[in-house]
């Protein structure tokens, strides 16, 4: 089989696939993180941007994650669900603090 036997369409697909693999290799991307199980944990809002209405939280993997249209305040405890080492958040919700009657 020679290069002349391959159609331009197949050659283009091979070149695109090779390009994607090279970009992932250069950037250090690990495909196993895409299929890693999600983590759910509590985190505090560490930054609240009033102008853009965004919040920043940080999970135990130390990756800062942004919540758009953020209804939370600085210091609120939020339950976040995310993939390890990925910047996106799958789900988030305010953790309700039970009143302990102390005072």
N, C-alpha and C positions, 0 to 999 in steps of 0.2 A: 504494500500500500504506500503510495507516495502522496505528497502534498497536493498534487494535481487531482487526485481522486476524491478529495474532500470538498464538499460544496461550500460556498461562501457562508451560507447560513450556519452550518455546523462549525466552521472555523471561527465565526464571530462568537458563537456561544462558548466555545472553548476558551477564546481570548478573554471574554468577560468573566468567566468563572475563575480563570487564572488570576486576573486582576483583583477580584474580590478576595481571593485567598492571600495574595501578596499584601494587600492593604491590611487585612486582619493580622497577618504575621508581623508586619512592621509595627502596628499599633499595640501589639501585645494582647489583643483580644482573645479571650478564652471562651470557646463555644460552650463548654460545659456549664458556664454561668447562666446561659439562656435556659438550660433545663434543670437548674438547681431548684430545690424546693424553696418556697417562699418562707420568709421569716416574719413573724408578728411579734412586736414588742412595744413597750411604752417608751416614749421619748418626750422631752420637753421642747417647746417652741423656744429657740435660741435667738431668732431674729424675726421681727415683724416689720415689714415695709408697708406703711400706710398708703403711700402714693400708688404703688403697684398692686396693693392688696394681696401680698404674698407673705408666706412664712417659711422659715428654714428650720428643719429638724435634723437631728443626726442620730443614726442608729448605732448599734454596738460595733459595726464595721468601720465607723468613723467617716462615712461618706455623707456629706451634707446633701439633703434632699429638699426641694422646693415644693410647697403646696400652693397652687394657684387659687384665686378666689378664696383666700383663707379666712374662715370664720373665727379663728382662735386668737387669743391674746398672748403676748410675751409671757413665758413662764407656765402656760397651760400644759398639762400632761395629755399627750395624744397617743392613741394606739395606732401604729403604722404597720403596714404589711408591704414588704419589698423583697426583691431578689438580691442576694449578696453581691456587693461591689457594683451594683447597677444604680444609677442616679434616680430612676423613676420610682414612684410610690403607687402600688396597686390599689390600696385602700387606706383610709384614715378616719379616725373618729375620736371625739373628746372622751377622755376617761373620767367617769363620774366619781368624785371623791365622796365617800360615805361620811356623814356627820357622826363623830364619835361621842358627842355630848360633852367633851372636855371644855372647860372654859373657866 
